[in-house]
């Protein structure tokens, strides 16, 4: 019998209550079904309870719940329901109710998937906007940015303009003037940004903590000097904690000197595919006590000498990626194992590493949680045994393309107590 049927039948019965002393009995009846339904119906829930329930739904279902009735709409539009929600919008034609609806729900973070209207509609329609993601909106131009930013936008903390390839230094001038509270700025793929644009950023965006300049091919050492507050009147972005310089082909070791001298709070830097960065530049990064994450993927001029500089310089990095660095071999890995004892993530994919190097890692870097050694074709079961015996905190390991590892070696790895991801190819075994 279903629970609802049980309780319905139960409430239809008359309950007799006997007095043990007098033997008399009194008779009482429960409420009727209709009265009971009125008391227990979901419409009787407090709006605050409904809001908690709606907040657990998928975003699309929250909108559907708001269409049921007036009381549900009131509860579904409570700001707690939409906290940390980031709607993905196609702004193609006029919709007068869109932005008032977003404001009423307290939404301050939006991602624009396509834009055929003026960007000014966004900045005016969401006066308290905190995060604006325009990544991939190829038709965003300097003129559009100029029309959108005509007054201070003090609430805007995060702006993503990656792959907005028509953006130039002119737009950065507007940002420096009207978005002074920006903390995160993504300019990845904005290939028209130059050193002059970085000078504007250094002048106006003092609160910036994260800056991505991936594939900004015109940026050189001079632009990095501006960010670091060196060689210009600008104070620089001295609060920067994360700096992405991937594929900035004009950067040399001099840029890393500027970084080490001015950006003292930097926690992570991505230098992958910066082909002119060499071992000498790592001398400067080794002196940065706050640096935790270093990405040198496909930096062909990095060798065991650079790893020695990091290890002997007292670097406290916890994440290192030297994948596809042709000159990284067992000698380099020995330096890593000896000096970078705080590492939790190490990527050596396609490096010339053998069992000897990996065994040194397993014996020394006991806090490793992620180890990527895919396409290291010289690795065998011998070093995998050492990994299984010593790296007990390992959660993720990539063994794709390690053709000399047998089923026996895999069985040992899979017995690691905290392992959750084992990559053997184009899929993961969890």
Kinemage of the C-alpha trace (Angstrom):
@kinemage 1
@onewidth
@group {chain A} dominant
@subgroup {mainchain}
@vectorlist {calphas} color= white
{ca unk a 1} P 0.000 0.000 0.000
{ca unk a 2} L 1.335 3.446 -0.907
{ca unk a 3} L 2.158 5.740 1.998
{ca unk a 4} L -0.440 8.286 0.875
{ca unk a 5} L -3.190 5.640 0.817
{ca unk a 6} L -2.177 4.427 4.258
{ca unk a 7} L -2.447 7.856 5.818
{ca unk a 8} L -5.717 8.581 4.018
{ca unk a 9} L -7.317 5.428 5.401
{ca unk a 10} L -5.826 6.108 8.779
{ca unk a 11} L -7.408 9.547 8.990
{ca unk a 12} L -10.835 8.196 8.016
{ca unk a 13} L -10.966 5.957 11.097
{ca unk a 14} L -12.327 7.016 14.443
{ca unk a 15} L -9.808 6.746 17.204
{ca unk a 16} L -10.870 5.540 20.612
{ca unk a 17} L -8.923 6.669 23.598
{ca unk a 18} L -9.450 4.618 26.737
{ca unk a 19} L -8.968 5.937 30.200
{ca unk a 20} L -7.105 3.239 32.060
{ca unk a 21} L -8.460 4.363 35.440
{ca unk a 22} L -12.187 4.869 34.742
{ca unk a 23} L -12.622 2.503 31.844
{ca unk a 24} L -14.495 5.250 30.017
{ca unk a 25} L -13.709 5.890 26.477
{ca unk a 26} L -13.864 9.064 24.471
{ca unk a 27} L -14.250 9.261 20.736
{ca unk a 28} L -12.530 11.741 18.487
{ca unk a 29} L -12.152 12.090 14.744
{ca unk a 30} L -9.285 13.428 12.686
{ca unk a 31} L -9.566 16.147 10.111
{ca unk a 32} L -11.217 15.373 6.793
{ca unk a 33} L -9.201 14.712 3.666
{ca unk a 34} L -10.016 18.145 2.236
{ca unk a 35} L -8.959 19.910 5.403
{ca unk a 36} L -5.797 17.824 5.590
{ca unk a 37} L -4.934 18.607 1.958
{ca unk a 38} L -5.332 22.295 2.613
{ca unk a 39} L -2.959 22.095 5.546
{ca unk a 40} L -0.259 20.022 3.840
{ca unk a 41} L -0.437 21.359 0.270
{ca unk a 42} L 2.820 22.762 -1.099
{ca unk a 43} L 1.139 26.146 -1.483
{ca unk a 44} L 1.097 26.365 2.340
{ca unk a 45} L 4.915 26.363 2.503
{ca unk a 46} L 6.578 29.582 3.506
{ca unk a 47} L 8.147 31.475 0.571
{ca unk a 48} L 11.552 31.094 2.204
{ca unk a 49} L 11.193 27.287 2.132
{ca unk a 50} L 10.081 27.358 -1.488
{ca unk a 51} L 13.098 29.530 -2.326
{ca unk a 52} L 15.432 26.947 -0.786
{ca unk a 53} L 13.785 24.183 -2.827
{ca unk a 54} L 13.899 26.180 -6.059
{ca unk a 55} L 17.550 27.003 -5.457
{ca unk a 56} L 18.353 23.287 -5.746
{ca unk a 57} L 16.853 23.042 -9.240
{ca unk a 58} L 18.650 23.383 -12.563
{ca unk a 59} L 18.586 26.927 -13.902
{ca unk a 60} L 16.033 26.105 -16.617
{ca unk a 61} L 13.717 24.459 -14.080
{ca unk a 62} L 13.838 27.517 -11.831
{ca unk a 63} L 12.395 29.565 -14.668
{ca unk a 64} L 9.697 26.973 -15.253
{ca unk a 65} L 8.741 26.975 -11.580
{ca unk a 66} L 8.242 30.739 -11.747
{ca unk a 67} L 5.545 30.218 -14.397
{ca unk a 68} L 3.320 27.966 -12.240
{ca unk a 69} L 1.537 30.597 -10.168
{ca unk a 70} L 2.003 33.991 -8.568
{ca unk a 71} L 3.250 32.685 -5.209
{ca unk a 72} L 5.782 30.415 -6.891
{ca unk a 73} L 6.961 33.275 -9.059
{ca unk a 74} L 7.542 35.407 -5.970
{ca unk a 75} L 9.545 32.630 -4.334
{ca unk a 76} L 11.449 31.716 -7.526
{ca unk a 77} L 12.463 35.341 -8.029
{ca unk a 78} L 14.013 35.556 -4.563
{ca unk a 79} L 17.638 36.584 -4.922
{ca unk a 80} L 18.928 33.611 -2.944
{ca unk a 81} L 17.606 31.293 -5.682
{ca unk a 82} L 19.865 32.901 -8.288
{ca unk a 83} L 22.962 33.473 -6.169
{ca unk a 84} L 26.157 32.827 -8.189
{ca unk a 85} L 24.081 32.036 -11.295
{ca unk a 86} L 25.511 33.197 -14.641
{ca unk a 87} L 22.886 33.247 -17.418
{ca unk a 88} L 24.033 32.610 -20.993
{ca unk a 89} L 22.281 35.079 -23.274
{ca unk a 90} L 21.744 35.530 -26.998
{ca unk a 91} L 21.128 39.268 -27.447
{ca unk a 92} L 19.582 39.298 -30.906
{ca unk a 93} L 16.489 41.470 -30.695
{ca unk a 94} L 14.891 43.913 -28.267
{ca unk a 95} L 13.350 42.352 -25.167
{ca unk a 96} L 12.195 45.080 -22.755
{ca unk a 97} L 11.533 42.647 -19.903
{ca unk a 98} L 14.905 40.837 -19.985
{ca unk a 99} L 17.138 43.118 -17.969
{ca unk a 100} L 14.486 44.192 -15.401
{ca unk a 101} L 13.881 40.485 -14.780
{ca unk a 102} L 17.606 39.845 -14.263
{ca unk a 103} L 17.913 42.834 -11.920
{ca unk a 104} L 14.918 41.701 -9.862
{ca unk a 105} L 16.535 38.298 -9.345
{ca unk a 106} L 19.788 39.928 -8.252
{ca unk a 107} L 21.791 38.539 -11.180
{ca unk a 108} L 25.111 40.320 -11.600
{ca unk a 109} L 27.039 37.834 -13.738
{ca unk a 110} L 26.195 37.231 -17.413
{ca unk a 111} L 27.765 35.546 -20.415
{ca unk a 112} L 26.865 36.850 -23.864
{ca unk a 113} L 26.909 34.041 -26.440
{ca unk a 114} L 25.958 36.201 -29.420
{ca unk a 115} L 25.506 39.934 -29.741
{ca unk a 116} L 23.468 41.756 -32.343
{ca unk a 117} L 22.353 44.585 -30.107
{ca unk a 118} L 24.354 47.400 -28.599
{ca unk a 119} L 26.634 46.463 -25.730
{ca unk a 120} L 25.344 49.595 -24.079
{ca unk a 121} L 22.044 47.774 -23.437
{ca unk a 122} L 23.951 45.433 -21.128
{ca unk a 123} L 25.803 48.047 -19.099
{ca unk a 124} L 22.703 50.207 -18.728
{ca unk a 125} L 20.308 47.317 -18.152
{ca unk a 126} L 22.497 45.771 -15.432
{ca unk a 127} L 23.818 48.777 -13.492
{ca unk a 128} L 25.298 46.561 -10.741
{ca unk a 129} L 26.984 44.072 -13.057
{ca unk a 130} L 29.980 42.273 -11.522
{ca unk a 131} L 31.027 39.869 -14.281
{ca unk a 132} L 30.677 40.187 -18.061
{ca unk a 133} L 31.816 37.366 -20.355
{ca unk a 134} L 32.015 38.330 -24.035
{ca unk a 135} L 34.420 35.576 -25.066
{ca unk a 136} L 34.068 34.647 -28.707
{ca unk a 137} L 31.811 37.587 -29.595
{ca unk a 138} L 33.722 38.367 -32.769
{ca unk a 139} L 31.658 41.458 -33.577
{ca unk a 140} L 32.600 43.353 -30.399
{ca unk a 141} L 34.547 46.416 -31.541
{ca unk a 142} L 36.235 49.449 -30.062
{ca unk a 143} L 33.200 51.528 -31.053
{ca unk a 144} L 30.900 49.140 -29.195
{ca unk a 145} L 33.061 49.335 -26.083
{ca unk a 146} L 33.161 53.132 -26.343
{ca unk a 147} L 29.345 53.343 -26.519
{ca unk a 148} L 28.963 50.944 -23.582
{ca unk a 149} L 31.492 52.676 -21.308
{ca unk a 150} L 30.597 56.336 -20.981
{ca unk a 151} L 30.562 56.480 -17.175
{ca unk a 152} L 32.144 54.652 -14.267
{ca unk a 153} L 31.147 51.008 -13.787
{ca unk a 154} L 32.451 50.570 -10.238
{ca unk a 155} L 30.843 47.160 -9.647
{ca unk a 156} L 32.479 45.391 -12.616
{ca unk a 157} L 35.115 43.010 -11.269
{ca unk a 158} L 35.538 40.490 -14.090
{ca unk a 159} L 35.643 41.031 -17.865
{ca unk a 160} L 36.348 38.357 -20.474
{ca unk a 161} L 37.156 39.651 -23.958
{ca unk a 162} L 39.025 36.572 -25.177
{ca unk a 163} L 38.836 36.030 -28.944
{ca unk a 164} L 37.249 39.455 -29.449
{ca unk a 165} L 39.799 39.993 -32.177
{ca unk a 166} L 38.680 43.479 -33.202
{ca unk a 167} L 39.570 44.893 -29.791
{ca unk a 168} L 42.590 47.221 -29.771
{ca unk a 169} L 44.361 49.507 -27.324
{ca unk a 170} L 41.504 52.003 -27.742
{ca unk a 171} L 39.186 49.729 -25.764
{ca unk a 172} L 41.815 49.294 -23.059
{ca unk a 173} L 41.864 53.065 -22.683
{ca unk a 174} L 38.130 52.962 -21.910
{ca unk a 175} L 38.593 50.167 -19.407
{ca unk a 176} L 41.387 52.010 -17.637
{ca unk a 177} L 39.184 55.093 -17.389
{ca unk a 178} L 35.787 53.649 -16.427
{ca unk a 179} L 36.418 50.139 -14.971
{ca unk a 180} L 39.010 50.891 -12.334
{ca unk a 181} L 37.794 48.172 -9.958
{ca unk a 182} L 38.443 45.342 -12.416
{ca unk a 183} L 40.126 42.351 -10.789
{ca unk a 184} L 40.107 39.850 -13.685
{ca unk a 185} L 40.702 40.697 -17.340
{ca unk a 186} L 40.989 38.112 -20.111
{ca unk a 187} L 42.420 39.353 -23.423
{ca unk a 188} L 43.390 35.936 -24.776
{ca unk a 189} L 43.545 35.998 -28.554
{ca unk a 190} L 43.154 39.789 -28.782
{ca unk a 191} L 46.018 39.951 -31.244
{ca unk a 192} L 45.782 43.724 -31.804
{ca unk a 193} L 46.726 44.604 -28.229
{ca unk a 194} L 50.188 46.185 -27.994
{ca unk a 195} L 52.588 47.458 -25.350
{ca unk a 196} L 50.729 50.783 -25.391
{ca unk a 197} L 47.608 48.947 -24.248
{ca unk a 198} L 49.509 47.352 -21.374
{ca unk a 199} L 50.715 50.790 -20.330
{ca unk a 200} L 47.078 51.902 -20.128
{ca unk a 201} L 46.233 48.841 -18.030
{ca unk a 202} L 49.182 49.595 -15.747
{ca unk a 203} L 47.993 53.168 -15.382
{ca unk a 204} L 44.304 52.575 -14.658
{ca unk a 205} L 43.630 49.081 -13.340
{ca unk a 206} L 45.381 49.071 -9.975
{ca unk a 207} L 43.102 46.389 -8.496
{ca unk a 208} L 43.812 43.833 -11.224
{ca unk a 209} L 44.661 40.375 -9.848
{ca unk a 210} L 44.385 38.214 -12.961
{ca unk a 211} L 45.433 39.096 -16.522
{ca unk a 212} L 45.458 36.755 -19.504
{ca unk a 213} L 47.433 37.899 -22.569
{ca unk a 214} L 47.496 34.589 -24.429
{ca unk a 215} L 48.527 35.006 -28.077
{ca unk a 216} L 48.864 38.776 -27.811
{ca unk a 217} L 51.690 38.607 -30.315
{ca unk a 218} L 52.622 42.308 -30.241
{ca unk a 219} L 53.370 42.287 -26.504
{ca unk a 220} L 57.068 42.385 -25.681
{ca unk a 221} L 59.355 42.838 -22.673
{ca unk a 222} L 58.550 46.557 -22.615
{ca unk a 223} L 54.860 45.872 -22.002
{ca unk a 224} L 55.643 43.520 -19.126
{ca unk a 225} L 57.868 46.217 -17.634
{ca unk a 226} L 54.851 48.553 -17.605
{ca unk a 227} L 52.738 45.973 -15.766
{ca unk a 228} L 55.522 45.621 -13.212
{ca unk a 229} L 55.697 49.384 -12.673
{ca unk a 230} L 59.142 49.695 -14.222
{ca unk a 231} L 60.369 52.127 -16.841
{ca unk a 232} L 57.257 54.327 -17.057
{ca unk a 233} L 55.191 56.786 -15.037
{ca unk a 234} L 52.534 54.142 -14.367
{ca unk a 235} L 52.626 52.492 -10.961
{ca unk a 236} L 51.902 49.108 -12.506
{ca unk a 237} L 49.573 46.266 -11.554
{ca unk a 238} L 51.415 45.316 -8.410
{ca unk a 239} L 48.467 43.309 -7.027
{ca unk a 240} L 48.640 40.793 -9.911
{ca unk a 241} L 48.452 37.178 -8.753
{ca unk a 242} L 47.853 35.347 -12.051
{ca unk a 243} L 49.530 36.230 -15.348
{ca unk a 244} L 48.919 34.336 -18.592
{ca unk a 245} L 51.574 34.895 -21.271
{ca unk a 246} L 51.023 31.764 -23.334
{ca unk a 247} L 52.238 32.047 -26.926
{ca unk a 248} L 53.552 35.608 -26.508
{ca unk a 249} L 56.366 35.050 -28.970
{ca unk a 250} L 58.221 38.323 -28.435
{ca unk a 251} L 58.900 37.770 -24.742
{ca unk a 252} L 62.434 37.002 -23.594
{ca unk a 253} L 64.165 36.390 -20.265
{ca unk a 254} L 64.141 40.145 -19.700
{ca unk a 255} L 60.373 39.977 -19.220
{ca unk a 256} L 60.880 37.496 -16.375
{ca unk a 257} L 63.371 39.857 -14.787
{ca unk a 258} L 60.698 42.583 -14.811
{ca unk a 259} L 58.160 40.160 -13.334
{ca unk a 260} L 60.452 39.179 -10.469
{ca unk a 261} L 61.310 42.805 -9.675
{ca unk a 262} L 57.796 44.263 -9.718
{ca unk a 263} L 55.107 41.610 -9.377
{ca unk a 264} L 55.953 40.397 -5.892
{ca unk a 265} L 52.479 38.937 -5.218
{ca unk a 266} L 52.369 36.756 -8.344
{ca unk a 267} L 51.150 33.213 -7.616
{ca unk a 268} L 50.971 31.698 -11.094
{ca unk a 269} L 52.460 32.402 -14.510
{ca unk a 270} L 51.832 30.626 -17.811
{ca unk a 271} L 54.755 30.815 -20.237
{ca unk a 272} L 53.813 27.868 -22.431
{ca unk a 273} L 54.915 28.155 -26.068
{ca unk a 274} L 57.101 31.197 -25.287
{ca unk a 275} L 59.970 29.926 -27.380
{ca unk a 276} L 62.469 32.651 -26.446
{ca unk a 277} L 62.303 31.938 -22.711
{ca unk a 278} L 65.445 30.109 -21.627
{ca unk a 279} L 67.074 28.644 -18.527
{ca unk a 280} L 68.483 32.045 -17.591
{ca unk a 281} L 64.996 33.470 -17.127
{ca unk a 282} L 64.199 30.859 -14.498
{ca unk a 283} L 66.862 32.387 -12.250
{ca unk a 284} L 64.517 35.328 -11.725
{ca unk a 285} L 61.417 33.236 -11.090
{ca unk a 286} L 63.274 31.127 -8.504
{ca unk a 287} L 63.561 34.246 -6.349
{ca unk a 288} L 59.793 34.760 -6.101
{ca unk a 289} L 58.579 33.243 -2.799
{ca unk a 290} L 54.884 33.710 -3.625
{ca unk a 291} L 55.035 31.855 -6.960
{ca unk a 292} L 53.119 28.551 -6.746
{ca unk a 293} L 52.274 27.562 -10.324
{ca unk a 294} L 54.680 27.594 -13.280
{ca unk a 295} L 53.726 26.444 -16.788
{ca unk a 296} L 56.640 25.997 -19.205
{ca unk a 297} L 54.916 23.631 -21.610
{ca unk a 298} L 56.655 23.452 -25.018
{ca unk a 299} L 59.375 25.925 -24.039
{ca unk a 300} L 62.102 24.303 -26.099
{ca unk a 301} L 64.989 26.235 -24.535
{ca unk a 302} L 64.327 24.943 -21.004
{ca unk a 303} L 66.684 22.189 -19.827
{ca unk a 304} L 68.133 20.590 -16.697
{ca unk a 305} L 70.052 23.846 -16.092
{ca unk a 306} L 66.810 25.765 -15.640
{ca unk a 307} L 65.436 23.098 -13.301
{ca unk a 308} L 68.620 23.402 -11.267
{ca unk a 309} L 68.102 27.173 -10.980
{ca unk a 310} L 64.569 26.605 -9.669
{ca unk a 311} L 65.637 23.896 -7.244
{ca unk a 312} L 68.675 25.713 -5.860
{ca unk a 313} L 66.953 29.092 -5.735
{ca unk a 314} L 64.543 28.005 -3.032
{ca unk a 315} L 61.443 28.034 -5.231
{ca unk a 316} L 58.296 26.911 -3.401
{ca unk a 317} L 56.163 26.128 -6.438
{ca unk a 318} L 53.482 23.462 -5.997
{ca unk a 319} L 52.616 22.981 -9.688
{ca unk a 320} L 55.116 22.562 -12.541
{ca unk a 321} L 54.411 21.754 -16.197
{ca unk a 322} L 57.376 21.057 -18.482
{ca unk a 323} L 55.504 18.802 -20.887
{ca unk a 324} L 56.837 18.636 -24.454
{ca unk a 325} L 60.085 20.367 -23.468
{ca unk a 326} L 62.555 18.442 -25.649
{ca unk a 327} L 65.523 19.087 -23.364
{ca unk a 328} L 63.943 17.823 -20.142
{ca unk a 329} L 65.431 14.441 -19.234
{ca unk a 330} L 66.362 12.416 -16.158
{ca unk a 331} L 68.978 14.967 -15.106
{ca unk a 332} L 66.344 17.690 -15.005
{ca unk a 333} L 63.931 15.459 -13.097
{ca unk a 334} L 66.613 14.737 -10.492
{ca unk a 335} L 66.934 18.478 -9.812
{ca unk a 336} L 63.142 18.714 -9.518
{ca unk a 337} L 63.033 15.819 -7.063
{ca unk a 338} L 65.847 17.221 -4.946
{ca unk a 339} L 64.760 20.850 -4.725
{ca unk a 340} L 61.058 21.285 -5.490
{ca unk a 341} L 59.836 19.281 -2.525
{ca unk a 342} L 56.521 21.152 -2.236
{ca unk a 343} L 55.209 19.958 -5.605
{ca unk a 344} L 51.663 18.596 -5.720
{ca unk a 345} L 51.259 18.612 -9.510
{ca unk a 346} L 53.970 17.595 -11.979
{ca unk a 347} L 53.558 17.268 -15.744
{ca unk a 348} L 56.334 15.587 -17.744
{ca unk a 349} L 54.351 14.437 -20.789
{ca unk a 350} L 56.531 13.553 -23.813
{ca unk a 351} L 59.745 14.359 -21.932
{ca unk a 352} L 62.818 12.105 -22.208
{ca unk a 353} L 62.293 10.559 -18.784
{ca unk a 354} L 63.118 6.954 -17.904
{ca unk a 355} L 62.589 4.728 -14.871
{ca unk a 356} L 65.604 6.279 -13.122
{ca unk a 357} L 64.112 9.766 -13.160
{ca unk a 358} L 60.616 8.665 -12.190
{ca unk a 359} L 61.915 6.581 -9.283
{ca unk a 360} L 63.677 9.683 -7.910
{ca unk a 361} L 60.374 11.538 -8.132
{ca unk a 362} L 58.547 8.740 -6.324
{ca unk a 363} L 61.104 8.640 -3.512
{ca unk a 364} L 61.226 12.418 -2.940
{ca unk a 365} L 57.959 14.142 -3.898
{ca unk a 366} L 55.674 12.397 -1.443
{ca unk a 367} L 52.955 15.077 -1.574
{ca unk a 368} L 52.280 14.646 -5.298
{ca unk a 369} L 48.583 14.468 -6.124
{ca unk a 370} L 48.754 14.743 -9.934
{ca unk a 371} L 51.408 13.126 -12.143
{ca unk a 372} L 51.289 13.409 -15.932
{ca unk a 373} L 53.831 11.191 -17.705
{ca unk a 374} L 51.887 10.441 -20.881
{ca unk a 375} L 53.988 9.584 -23.942
{ca unk a 376} L 57.079 8.926 -21.816
{ca unk a 377} L 57.776 5.755 -23.767
{ca unk a 378} L 60.767 4.660 -21.657
{ca unk a 379} L 58.725 4.196 -18.484
{ca unk a 380} L 58.241 0.565 -17.405
{ca unk a 381} L 56.659 -1.376 -14.546
{ca unk a 382} L 59.803 -0.866 -12.454
{ca unk a 383} L 59.195 2.845 -11.850
{ca unk a 384} L 55.427 2.337 -11.725
{ca unk a 385} L 56.036 0.006 -8.785
{ca unk a 386} L 57.904 2.820 -7.020
{ca unk a 387} L 55.047 5.222 -7.712
{ca unk a 388} L 52.538 2.751 -6.260
{ca unk a 389} L 54.704 2.164 -3.180
{ca unk a 390} L 55.520 5.772 -2.280
{ca unk a 391} L 53.100 8.278 -3.819
{ca unk a 392} L 50.177 7.367 -1.574
{ca unk a 393} L 48.489 10.771 -1.991
{ca unk a 394} L 48.262 10.456 -5.766
{ca unk a 395} L 44.783 11.200 -7.117
{ca unk a 396} L 45.367 11.528 -10.865
{ca unk a 397} L 47.909 9.936 -13.185
{ca unk a 398} L 48.251 10.108 -16.972
{ca unk a 399} L 49.880 7.064 -18.578
{ca unk a 400} L 48.682 7.608 -22.147
{ca unk a 401} L 51.230 6.293 -24.632
{ca unk a 402} L 53.414 4.559 -22.005
{ca unk a 403} L 53.596 1.393 -24.087
{ca unk a 404} L 56.053 -0.508 -21.870
{ca unk a 405} L 53.729 -0.559 -18.864
{ca unk a 406} L 51.991 -3.911 -18.556
{ca unk a 407} L 48.740 -5.023 -16.947
{ca unk a 408} L 50.716 -5.922 -13.846
{ca unk a 409} L 51.931 -2.333 -13.496
{ca unk a 410} L 48.444 -0.929 -14.003
{ca unk a 411} L 47.052 -3.210 -11.322
{ca unk a 412} L 49.568 -1.837 -8.830
{ca unk a 413} L 48.666 1.773 -9.702
{ca unk a 414} L 44.955 1.103 -9.343
{ca unk a 415} L 45.490 0.023 -5.727
{ca unk a 416} L 46.543 3.546 -4.695
{ca unk a 417} L 44.065 4.537 -1.962
{ca unk a 418} L 43.195 8.038 -3.224
{ca unk a 419} L 43.442 7.491 -6.989
{ca unk a 420} L 40.339 8.796 -8.784
{ca unk a 421} L 41.557 9.349 -12.364
{ca unk a 422} L 43.706 7.010 -14.469
{ca unk a 423} L 44.211 8.152 -18.055
{ca unk a 424} L 45.240 5.462 -20.520
{ca unk a 425} L 44.143 7.105 -23.757
{ca unk a 426} L 41.221 9.161 -24.930
{ca unk a 427} L 39.187 8.150 -21.895
{ca unk a 428} L 39.522 8.080 -18.116
{ca unk a 429} L 39.113 5.137 -15.796
{ca unk a 430} L 37.708 6.357 -12.496
